[in-house]
Amino acid sequence: MTLRQAQDERQAQDQRRVGVIGAGAWGTALAQSLAGDGSEVLLWAREPDLAAQINREHRNGLYLPDAVLAETIRATSDLADLASLPVLLAVVPAQFLASVIGGLPQGTRDLVLCAKGIEAGTGRLMSDVAADAAPDAHLAVLSGPTFAHEVAAGLPTAVTLACSGGEAQWKRLAPVIARPALRPYHSDDVIGAEIGGAVKNVLAIACGVVDGLKLGQNARAALIARGYAEMLRFGLARGAQPETLSGLCGLGDLVLTCSSTSSRNFSLGLALGQGLTAEQALSGKNSVAEGAATAPVLAGLARRDGIQMPIVDAVCRLLSGEAPAGAVVTDLLARPLRTEGEFAL
């Protein structure tokens, strides 16, 4: 190998260096996928004990206990260790993104946002949060139908990679993220990708309620369809592209999370439908059901902008304890009859 070839290979390796911020189930699964071809991945864990366990035992006993992690994954609890990496994937819960990203060393890098939610109190999407916390970063959004345990196991998964930097950023990031079993599709619609991921979490709670009340598959299918209409109304009003919301990070993610107890949000709704309060259903959980925090801020934004989202409103009533699940469903079924194609804002 010539000196020039060695330099080119080293440069290519440097470009593929990647850090994952957040060692929850989804962050750990992404790290495992990225390390599948032998790439080195630096995984940031908030808990020093968890970082030590990952390095010592190659497993994450707290959030993804069944996965044996690749030896090329190294964990740290110091954000400063990520300073030199050209690509970072932010996989912390939406409500903690501002504080964690704000603690990163500043620098010009690609920052891929993987959290799905809307910031409580401000109504900001994750790209707005990150733009303030990391103004020099080139932002992208990774979203789609992804259960962490399946990604960690190497099962086929397709996602949307929405790049604020257009084709040039896509060409940088696609080879870093793509693996034989993880297939990203390019989009330039960052807003649409974020809205799809945030709204589907709330709708998944509603579908869990349907299962908890044993209302049947017909009811769940109807709720998914009408929930998608709410997602579309809200998204179009915020500037999202309809094809984004009908794709992987919108309808695709909605169908997945509304159909399985592997979804934390669906499981929360299931507990609510079975008679638990939100406080009871959420207590003692290691993982976060993002929809619980997103629902009230999403409903507030919709009311402010005159967008009808009755299913989202119903979830808010359940989470707040305003009404039991049965009464909320009765109220939804009593709404005035209307034309199915009414997607008007």
C-alpha positions in Angstrom: 0.0 0.0 0.0 1.4 3.4 -1.0 1.6 6.3 1.5 -1.2 8.1 -0.5 -3.4 5.0 -0.3 -2.8 4.7 3.5 -3.7 8.3 3.9 -6.9 7.9 1.9 -7.9 4.9 3.9 -7.2 6.6 7.2 -9.3 9.6 6.0 -12.1 7.3 5.1 -11.9 5.7 8.5 -12.0 9.0 10.2 -15.1 10.1 8.3 -16.8 6.9 9.6 -16.1 7.6 13.2 -19.3 8.1 15.0 -20.6 8.8 18.5 -24.0 7.9 19.9 -25.3 10.2 22.7 -27.7 8.1 24.9 -27.3 4.5 26.0 -31.0 3.7 26.3 -32.4 0.8 24.3 -32.6 2.8 21.0 -29.2 4.4 21.3 -27.6 1.1 22.2 -29.3 -0.6 19.3 -28.0 2.0 16.9 -24.5 1.7 18.3 -24.8 -2.1 17.8 -25.9 -1.7 14.2 -23.2 0.9 13.3 -20.5 -1.4 14.8 -21.7 -4.3 12.8 -19.1 -3.8 10.1 -16.3 -3.4 12.6 -16.6 0.4 12.9 -15.6 2.0 16.2 -18.6 3.6 18.0 -18.3 5.7 21.1 -21.5 5.5 23.2 -22.3 8.1 25.8 -24.2 6.9 28.9 -25.4 9.3 31.5 -24.8 6.6 34.2 -21.0 6.0 34.8 -21.8 2.5 36.1 -23.6 1.6 32.9 -20.7 2.9 30.8 -18.4 0.7 32.9 -20.6 -2.4 32.4 -20.8 -1.9 28.6 -17.0 -1.7 28.5 -16.4 -4.6 30.8 -19.1 -7.0 29.8 -20.2 -5.8 26.4 -23.8 -5.6 27.4 -26.4 -3.1 28.6 -28.1 -4.8 31.4 -30.4 -1.8 32.2 -31.9 -1.0 28.8 -31.1 -3.8 26.3 -30.2 -6.8 28.4 -30.6 -9.5 25.7 -28.0 -8.1 23.3 -24.3 -9.0 23.3 -22.6 -5.8 22.2 -19.9 -5.6 19.6 -16.4 -5.2 21.0 -15.8 -2.1 18.9 -18.4 -0.2 21.0 -16.7 1.8 23.7 -18.8 3.6 26.3 -18.1 6.9 28.2 -20.0 9.1 30.6 -18.0 12.2 29.6 -19.4 14.3 26.8 -16.0 15.8 26.2 -14.8 12.5 24.8 -17.1 13.1 21.8 -15.5 16.4 20.9 -13.5 15.2 17.9 -16.1 13.0 16.3 -17.4 14.2 12.9 -20.8 12.5 13.3 -23.0 12.3 16.4 -26.3 10.6 16.8 -28.4 12.2 19.6 -30.6 9.5 21.1 -31.6 11.0 24.5 -35.2 11.5 25.4 -36.8 14.6 23.8 -37.3 16.5 27.1 -33.6 16.2 27.9 -32.1 17.0 24.5 -31.5 20.7 25.2 -29.5 20.1 28.4 -27.5 17.2 27.0 -26.7 18.8 23.7 -25.9 22.1 25.5 -23.2 20.2 27.4 -21.4 19.1 24.2 -18.1 20.8 23.2 -19.1 23.2 20.5 -17.9 22.4 16.9 -18.8 21.9 13.3 -20.1 18.4 12.9 -23.1 16.4 11.6 -25.6 16.0 14.4 -28.3 13.4 13.7 -31.4 13.8 15.9 -33.1 10.5 16.8 -35.4 11.6 19.6 -39.2 11.7 18.8 -41.1 14.4 20.6 -41.9 18.1 21.1 -40.3 20.0 23.9 -42.8 20.6 26.8 -43.1 24.3 27.8 -41.8 25.7 24.5 -43.5 23.7 21.8 -40.2 23.4 19.9 -39.3 20.6 17.6 -36.0 18.8 18.3 -34.3 20.6 15.3 -35.2 24.0 16.9 -33.9 22.8 20.3 -30.6 21.5 18.7 -30.2 24.6 16.6 -30.1 26.7 19.7 -27.9 24.3 21.7 -25.5 23.5 19.0 -25.5 26.4 16.5 -22.5 25.2 14.5 -23.8 21.7 13.9 -25.3 20.4 10.6 -28.6 18.9 11.6 -30.4 15.8 10.3 -33.2 13.7 11.6 -33.3 9.9 11.7 -36.8 8.5 12.1 -39.0 5.5 11.1 -40.5 2.2 12.3 -37.8 0.9 14.6 -38.1 -1.4 17.6 -34.7 -1.3 19.3 -34.4 -5.0 20.0 -35.0 -5.9 16.3 -32.3 -3.4 15.1 -29.9 -4.7 17.7 -30.6 -8.3 16.4 -29.8 -7.2 12.9 -33.3 -7.7 11.5 -34.1 -5.7 8.4 -35.1 -2.1 9.1 -35.8 1.0 6.9 -35.7 4.6 8.1 -35.9 8.1 6.9 -32.8 10.3 7.0 -33.9 13.9 6.6 -31.0 16.2 6.0 -31.1 20.0 6.5 -27.9 20.2 4.4 -29.4 18.6 1.3 -27.6 16.2 -1.0 -24.1 17.0 0.2 -25.0 16.1 3.8 -26.8 12.9 2.6 -23.7 11.8 0.8 -21.7 12.3 4.0 -24.1 10.5 6.3 -25.5 7.7 4.2 -22.3 5.6 4.2 -21.9 6.2 7.9 -25.4 5.0 8.9 -26.3 2.4 6.2 -25.7 -1.2 6.9 -27.0 -4.4 5.2 -29.9 -4.6 7.6 -30.4 -0.8 8.2 -31.5 1.0 5.1 -31.9 4.8 5.2 -34.0 6.7 2.6 -33.1 10.3 1.8 -35.5 13.2 2.5 -35.0 17.0 2.8 -38.2 17.4 4.9 -36.8 17.7 8.4 -40.1 19.1 9.8 -42.1 16.3 8.4 -39.8 13.7 9.7 -40.0 15.2 13.2 -43.8 15.7 13.2 -44.4 12.1 12.1 -42.3 10.7 14.9 -43.8 13.0 17.6 -47.5 12.6 16.7 -47.3 8.8 16.3 -46.2 8.4 19.9 -49.4 10.1 21.1 -51.6 8.1 18.7 -49.9 4.9 19.9 -51.1 5.6 23.4 -54.7 5.8 22.1 -54.3 2.4 20.3 -53.1 0.9 23.5 -56.2 2.1 25.2 -58.3 0.4 22.5 -56.6 -2.9 23.3 -56.9 -2.3 27.1 -60.6 -1.9 26.7 -60.8 -4.9 24.4 -62.6 -3.0 21.6 -61.2 -5.1 18.8 -59.1 -4.9 15.7 -61.7 -3.0 13.7 -61.5 -0.1 16.3 -57.7 -0.1 16.2 -57.6 0.1 12.4 -60.1 2.9 12.4 -58.1 4.8 15.1 -54.9 4.4 13.1 -56.6 5.8 10.0 -58.3 8.7 11.8 -55.1 9.3 13.7 -53.1 9.6 10.5 -55.6 12.2 9.4 -54.8 14.2 12.5 -51.0 13.8 11.8 -51.5 15.0 8.3 -53.6 18.1 9.3 -51.0 19.1 11.9 -48.1 18.4 9.6 -49.4 20.3 6.6 -50.1 23.3 8.8 -46.5 23.3 10.0 -45.0 23.0 6.5 -44.4 19.2 6.3 -44.6 17.5 2.9 -47.5 15.0 2.6 -45.2 12.3 1.0 -43.0 12.4 4.1 -46.0 11.8 6.4 -47.2 8.9 4.2 -43.7 7.4 4.3 -41.6 5.5 6.8 -41.3 8.2 9.5 -45.1 9.0 9.4 -47.5 6.3 8.5 -44.9 3.5 8.7 -43.9 4.4 12.2 -47.6 4.9 13.2 -48.6 1.4 12.1 -45.7 -0.2 14.0 -46.1 1.6 17.3 -49.9 1.2 17.2 -49.7 -2.5 16.9 -47.4 -4.0 19.6 -46.6 -4.0 23.2 -43.0 -3.6 22.2 -44.0 0.1 21.9 -43.6 1.9 25.2 -46.4 4.3 24.2 -48.7 1.5 23.2 -48.0 -0.2 26.5 -48.8 3.0 28.4 -52.2 3.2 26.6 -52.8 -0.5 27.3 -52.4 0.2 31.1 -54.7 3.2 30.9 -57.3 1.1 29.1 -57.1 -1.5 31.9 -57.8 1.1 34.5 -54.5 2.3 35.8 -53.8 6.0 36.1 -50.9 7.6 34.2 -48.9 7.9 37.3 -49.3 4.2 38.1 -48.5 3.2 34.5 -45.4 5.3 34.3 -43.9 4.6 37.7 -40.9 2.4 38.0 -40.1 2.4 34.3 -36.5 2.6 33.1 -37.5 3.7 29.6 -39.5 6.8 28.6 -42.9 6.9 26.9 -42.3 10.1 24.9 -46.0 10.5 24.0 -47.0 11.2 27.6 -44.9 14.5 27.5 -45.7 15.3 23.9 -49.5 14.9 24.1 -50.4 18.1 26.1 -48.0 20.4 24.2 -49.2 18.9 20.9 -52.8 19.5 21.9 -52.0 23.1 22.9 -50.3 23.9 19.6 -53.2 22.4 17.7 -55.8 24.5 19.6 -53.7 27.6 19.1 -53.6 27.0 15.3 -57.2 25.9 15.0 -56.3 22.3 14.0 -58.8 19.6 15.0 -57.1 16.7 16.7 -59.8 14.9 18.8 -57.8 11.7 19.4 -54.8 13.7 20.7 -57.3 15.7 22.9 -58.7 12.4 24.2 -55.3 11.1 25.1 -54.6 14.3 27.1 -57.8 13.8 29.1 -56.8 10.3 30.0 -53.3 11.3 31.0 -54.5 14.1 33.2 -57.1 11.9 34.9 -59.9 14.1 33.7 -62.0 11.2 32.5 -61.7 7.3 32.5 -60.9 5.5 29.3 -64.5 4.3 28.7 -65.9 7.8 28.9 -63.3 9.2 26.6 -64.0 6.6 23.9 -67.8 7.2 24.3 -67.2 10.9 23.6 -65.1 10.2 20.5 -67.8 7.9 19.1 -70.4 10.6 19.7 -68.7 13.2 17.6 -70.7 14.6 14.6 -70.6 12.5 11.5 -68.4 14.0 8.7 -66.9 13.2 5.3 -63.9 10.9 5.5 -61.7 13.0 3.2 -62.0 16.1 5.2 -58.3 16.9 5.8 -58.8 20.6 5.6 -56.9 22.6 8.2 
